[in-house]
């Protein structure tokens, strides 16, 4: 695997009242690749009294690189190229943000979230410094590895 300055990743997903919570957790665990990862859960209520749960895992450097490779290699070629073309809109300083479609993840497919029904999973990759200039080549090398 190519050398990377990736520090960590945070993967967050919302469990809505109409969803089976264990199924939503199983989606986030696709990226953990370890036994019994630490899962942070936060419950909250909407203005109208609906209960929601935020589910989050944090990944260290090696697992974060594996998760990034899983995402990048799982995207269809046209989606990957579109992602590269809009890479600047996914970066904030030293963080790379990717939203994945939850409905596709249920079927074990990786797809970027496009605003459709079912919501998204938010993935934040953190690098030690701003990476926009070298990230395009690094992501392409992950697909070629």
C-alpha positions, 0 to 999 in steps of 0.5 A, a space after each residue: 500500500 502506498 505510504 501516506 501521512 493519514 493520521 485517523 478517520 472518524 465514521 459517523 452515521 445517524 440511526 433514524 426512528 424508522 431504522 433498525 439500529 443494529 442494521 445501521 451499526 453493521 454498516 459502520 462496522 464494515 469499515 472497522 475491520 476489528 473485533 469489538 471496536 469502540 462505538 460512541 453513541 449519542 441520543 438526542 431528540 428533534 424539536 418534534 420529539 423524535 429520537 435519533 442516535 448518532 453512532 461513531 467509530 474512530 480509526 487509527 492510522 492503519 485502519 484509516 488507510 484501509 477504510 480509505 482504500 476500501 472506499 476509493 476502490 469501491 467507487 465506480 470509475 465514473 464516480 471516482 473521476 467525478 470525486 477527483 474533479 470535485 476534490 476541493 469541495 471535500 477538503 477543509 484544511 487537513 480533513 477529507 470528508 466523504 459522504 457515502 449512501 447508506 442505502 447502497 451500503 446495505 447492499 455492500 456497495 460503495 457509492 457517494 451520497 447524492 441526496 437521495 432517500 435513506 441518508 448518508 454515512 459521514 467519513 472524515 479522514 485527517 492528515 497531519 497537514 493540508 493535503 490538497 496538492 498531493 491528495 489527487 495522486 495518492 487517491 489514484 495510487 490507491 486504486 492502482 495498487 
